[in-house]
Amino acid sequence: MTADIRPQPGIMEIAPYEGGQATVEGVSDVIKLSSNENPFGPCAAAIEAYGRAAHQLHRYPATDHRALRATIGQVHGLDPDRIICGVGSDEIISLLCQAYAGPGDEVLHTEHGFAMYRISALAAGATPVEAPERERVTDVDALLAACTDRTRLVFIANPNNPTGTMIGGNELARLADGLPPRAILVLDGAYAEYVEGFDGGAGLVEARDNVVMTRTFSKMYGLGGLRIGWGYGPRAIIDVLNRIRGPFNLSQSQLATAEAAMRDRDHVAKCRAENSRLRAWLAEALAEQGVPSDTSCANFILARFADRAEAEACDDYLKSRGLIVRRVAGYKLPNCLRITIGDEASCRQVAHAVAAFKEGRR
Ligand SMILES: Cc1ncc(COP(=O)(O)O)c(C=O)c1O
């Protein structure tokens, strides 16, 4: 008998996620600005906690993440019982899709939304649906118009990746209020720490029973390599997610490192201030070269070129000089390059390289 092995419907429609490039053939000294990583890395206390965890490798980690949830709750003023921790916020996104969307259900996201929304929806057998943005900004009216009685999840990154733009609290509340009864609004706050005074949507979670917020340690906390994220939501939804979460999804070193990282508020404040300063500087330096960008609220800017050919030529030029940025044609932005805000020297190198590229074309 010939085997007839097939994956679940939807899975073969998934284009595998492509991470930011980290190397350039023939160039030994590269600067990676392709994955929105914190150029300053994690705080010293987090690195120390990671080292200490090496002495506990024979122990299974806690299954309830109690200590980390307590720390997150304390720092953000949230109820620890309504926090869930995962292997990056990617895992929270995936758990939400698994738990709430299946065949026949729709998962809505925006035109230039983060790739994992579509991937996780398809992996759950659900149908991803895309709503247009207005000039690279989330459009609440378009999202509400795209809702049907099959909509189960609506994902918004605020600030969004790769556009860097964000919408205000009133617009988010209008979206939450206008959703069909069975839909959950997911506010992805992967870049929320870069916006001074912004709660990532936690207030809306408190005020509604259909809103979940996701957050990460991968960006501001400089722990992308370790994979830790968290979510905050209504008790009933967090309970559902915990039922399908692997009990040992986070290791002892992940838990201990994240806890130490979250406690160091000075590191966060320092990195945020540096990011804001360098982001403004780089955006202006590129604009002077005829490369505009929308005002970014995150740790990257989306540089716009005349067309796809120019964006790709500039990317090639930057790579030849060891500067790795991100092409975003897969996000329907073929004429753009997403550039992570690195340290001052990296920003200066990018600005000089783009200027030299433009000079060569005049
Ligand atoms: C908008 C957005 N959400 C979620 C993530 C996932 O982050 P992680 O799984 O590292 O927490 C990213 C990472 O790039 C992102 O840009």
The ligand as a MOL file (V3000), in Angstrom:
LIG
                    3D

  0  0  0     0  0            999 V3000
M  V30 BEGIN CTAB
M  V30 COUNTS 16 16 0 0 0
M  V30 BEGIN ATOM
M  V30 1 C 5.1760 43.1720 15.4610 0
M  V30 2 C 5.9100 42.0000 16.0130 0
M  V30 3 N 5.2570 41.1470 16.7950 0
M  V30 4 C 5.8590 40.0790 17.3270 0
M  V30 5 C 7.1810 39.8100 17.0700 0
M  V30 6 C 7.7520 38.5510 17.6360 0
M  V30 7 O 8.6590 38.7760 18.5920 0
M  V30 8 P 9.2030 37.6230 19.5320 0
M  V30 9 O 8.5820 36.3250 19.1220 0
M  V30 10 O 10.6610 37.6520 19.3910 0
M  V30 11 O 8.6940 38.0240 20.8900 0
M  V30 12 C 7.9140 40.6730 16.2670 0
M  V30 13 C 9.3270 40.3700 15.9400 0
M  V30 14 O 9.9030 40.8640 15.0470 0
M  V30 15 C 7.2630 41.7940 15.7230 0
M  V30 16 O 7.9040 42.6430 14.9230 0
M  V30 END ATOM
M  V30 BEGIN BOND
M  V30 1 1 1 2
M  V30 2 1 2 3
M  V30 3 2 2 15
M  V30 4 2 3 4
M  V30 5 1 4 5
M  V30 6 1 5 6
M  V30 7 2 5 12
M  V30 8 1 6 7
M  V30 9 1 7 8
M  V30 10 2 8 9
M  V30 11 1 8 10
M  V30 12 1 8 11
M  V30 13 1 12 13
M  V30 14 1 12 15
M  V30 15 2 13 14
M  V30 16 1 15 16
M  V30 END BOND
M  V30 END CTAB
M  END
